Amino acid sequence: MVGEEAQFVVAGQDIGRFVRRWLEEVDSPENKSDSLLQHARRVEDPREQGFYGTAYVMSKIAPRVWGDQGSDDELLLFAVIAAYKQSKPRGWAGVRAYTEKAFAYMREVGEVEVARRLRAEVAREAGDQAVAAQKSFHQRMGIAPLSSSAQAAHDQEMAQGSHRDLRAANALDPQGATADWDR
C-alpha cells in the first residue's frame, strides 16, 4: 500500500493537493445529471462500467489540457488518466477509486513506458491506416466528405489533442521525445 504522501506523485511531483481538489469537484455522489456517470453506475457488465467510467473521468480532465492549455498538475493528472484508459479498465467504484487505480497503474507500468505508449498512440492515430479507416467509416455511415477547408479546420482542431498527448508524454519522459532522433 502506498502512503498518503506518495499516492499522487508522478514525474517526481506531488500533485496530491490538486488531485484531491479535483476529486471534490468531479466525484460528487449527488451528481445525477451526467449520463456517462449514470451509465457507469447502472450497467452491470464490468467492461461497460469501465468504458463509461473512463469516458466520464476523461471528460473531466482532458478538456482542461486541450492543446497548450492547463497547469502542470492538470497535465500530469491527464497523463495518469490517459495511461490508465489505455488499459481498458473494468468495473466502476467511483472517481476516487478509479483515480487511485490509475496512479497505481502508472507506478506499476512506469512513467517511461507510459510515455512511450502515449507517443505510439498518437503515431498510430495519425497513420495512413487510421485515416483510411476513418474515411471508410464515414462512407459506410453515409457521412458526406468535408470540404477541403472544413477538413483542414477539423484536422487542425484534432491536432490539439495529439499535441496535448505528446505534452503529457514529455512531462513523464522528456528524454523520450528525442530518443527516435538519436538513433
C-alpha positions in Angstrom: 0.0 0.0 0.0 1.3 3.4 -1.0 1.5 6.0 1.8 -0.9 9.0 1.5 2.1 11.3 0.9 3.3 9.3 -2.1 -0.1 8.3 -3.5 -0.3 11.1 -6.1 3.3 11.5 -7.0 4.1 11.5 -10.7 7.2 12.6 -12.7 8.8 13.5 -9.3 6.0 15.9 -8.4 3.4 15.5 -5.6 0.2 16.6 -7.2 -1.9 15.3 -4.4 -3.3 18.7 -3.3 -4.6 19.3 -6.9 -5.9 15.8 -7.3 -7.9 16.0 -4.0 -9.4 19.4 -5.0 -10.2 18.0 -8.5 -11.8 14.9 -6.9 -14.0 17.1 -4.8 -15.2 18.8 -8.0 -15.9 15.7 -10.0 -16.7 12.9 -7.5 -19.9 14.1 -6.0 -22.3 11.3 -5.1 -25.2 13.7 -5.7 -24.2 14.0 -9.4 -27.4 12.8 -11.1 -27.1 14.8 -14.3 -24.1 13.3 -16.1 -25.2 10.5 -18.3 -21.8 8.9 -18.6 -21.5 8.7 -14.8 -25.1 7.4 -14.6 -24.3 4.7 -17.1 -21.2 3.7 -15.3 -23.2 3.3 -12.1 -26.2 1.4 -13.7 -24.8 -1.0 -16.2 -23.9 -4.5 -15.0 -21.2 -5.5 -17.4 -17.8 -4.6 -15.9 -16.5 -3.7 -19.4 -19.3 -1.3 -20.0 -18.9 0.1 -16.4 -15.2 0.7 -17.2 -15.9 2.2 -20.6 -18.5 4.7 -19.2 -16.5 5.5 -16.1 -13.4 6.1 -18.1 -15.3 8.4 -20.5 -16.6 10.3 -17.5 -13.2 10.8 -15.9 -11.6 11.8 -19.2 -14.4 14.3 -19.9 -13.4 16.0 -16.6 -9.7 16.3 -17.2 -9.0 16.1 -21.0 -10.6 19.5 -21.9 -8.6 21.2 -19.2 -5.3 20.5 -21.1 -6.5 20.7 -24.7 -3.7 22.0 -26.9 -1.5 24.2 -24.8 -4.0 24.8 -22.0 -3.8 23.7 -18.4 -1.4 23.7 -15.5 1.4 21.2 -14.9 -0.7 19.5 -12.3 -3.6 19.1 -14.7 -1.3 17.8 -17.5 0.2 15.2 -15.1 -3.2 14.1 -13.9 -4.3 13.8 -17.6 -1.2 11.7 -18.3 -2.0 9.3 -15.5 -5.7 9.0 -16.5 -4.9 8.7 -20.2 -2.4 5.9 -19.4 -4.9 4.0 -17.4 -7.5 4.5 -20.1 -5.3 2.5 -22.5 -5.5 -0.5 -20.1 -9.3 -0.6 -20.7 -10.3 -0.8 -17.0 -13.2 -2.9 -16.0 -15.8 -2.1 -13.3 -16.7 1.1 -11.6 -16.3 2.0 -7.9 -16.3 5.8 -8.4 -14.0 8.5 -9.5 -11.8 8.4 -6.4 -11.2 4.6 -6.7 -10.6 5.0 -10.4 -8.1 7.7 -9.9 -6.2 5.8 -7.2 -6.1 2.7 -9.5 -4.8 5.0 -12.3 -1.9 6.1 -10.1 -1.2 2.6 -9.1 -1.2 1.6 -12.8 1.3 4.4 -13.5 3.6 3.2 -10.7 3.3 -0.4 -12.0 3.9 0.2 -15.7 6.4 3.1 -15.2 6.4 6.6 -16.5 8.9 6.0 -19.3 6.7 3.1 -20.7 3.5 5.1 -20.3 5.1 8.0 -22.2 6.2 5.6 -24.9 2.6 4.2 -25.2 1.1 7.7 -25.4 3.5 8.6 -28.2 2.8 5.4 -30.0 -1.0 6.0 -29.8 -0.5 9.5 -31.3 1.6 8.0 -34.1 -1.0 5.2 -34.7 -3.9 7.6 -34.9 -2.0 9.8 -37.4 -1.0 6.9 -39.6 -2.4 6.3 -43.1 -4.2 3.2 -42.0 -6.2 5.1 -39.3 -7.0 7.9 -41.7 -8.2 5.4 -44.3 -10.3 3.6 -41.6 -12.0 6.8 -40.6 -12.8 7.7 -44.2 -14.2 4.2 -44.8 -16.3 4.5 -41.6 -17.7 7.9 -42.8 -18.6 6.3 -46.2 -20.4 3.4 -44.6 -22.3 5.7 -42.3 -23.3 7.9 -45.3 -21.5 10.9 -43.9 -20.6 13.3 -46.7 -17.0 14.2 -47.0 -16.0 17.6 -45.7 -14.9 20.4 -48.0 -11.1 20.9 -48.1 -11.3 23.9 -45.9 -13.6 22.2 -43.4 -11.4 19.1 -43.3 -8.3 21.3 -42.7 -10.1 23.1 -39.9 -11.1 19.8 -38.4 -7.6 18.4 -38.7 -6.2 21.5 -37.0 -8.6 21.2 -34.1 -7.9 17.5 -33.7 -4.1 18.1 -33.8 -4.6 19.9 -30.4 -5.5 16.5 -28.9 -2.3 15.0 -30.3 -0.3 18.0 -29.0 -1.8 17.5 -25.6 -1.0 13.8 -25.5 2.6 14.5 -26.6 2.9 17.2 -23.9 1.7 14.7 -21.4 4.3 12.1 -22.6 7.0 14.7 -22.5 6.1 15.6 -18.9 6.6 11.9 -17.9 9.7 11.3 -20.0 11.4 14.4 -21.5 14.3 12.4 -23.0 11.8 10.1 -24.9 10.8 13.0 -27.1 14.1 12.9 -28.9 15.0 9.2 -28.5 14.0 8.3 -32.0 16.1 11.2 -33.5 19.2 9.9 -31.7 19.2 6.5 -33.4 
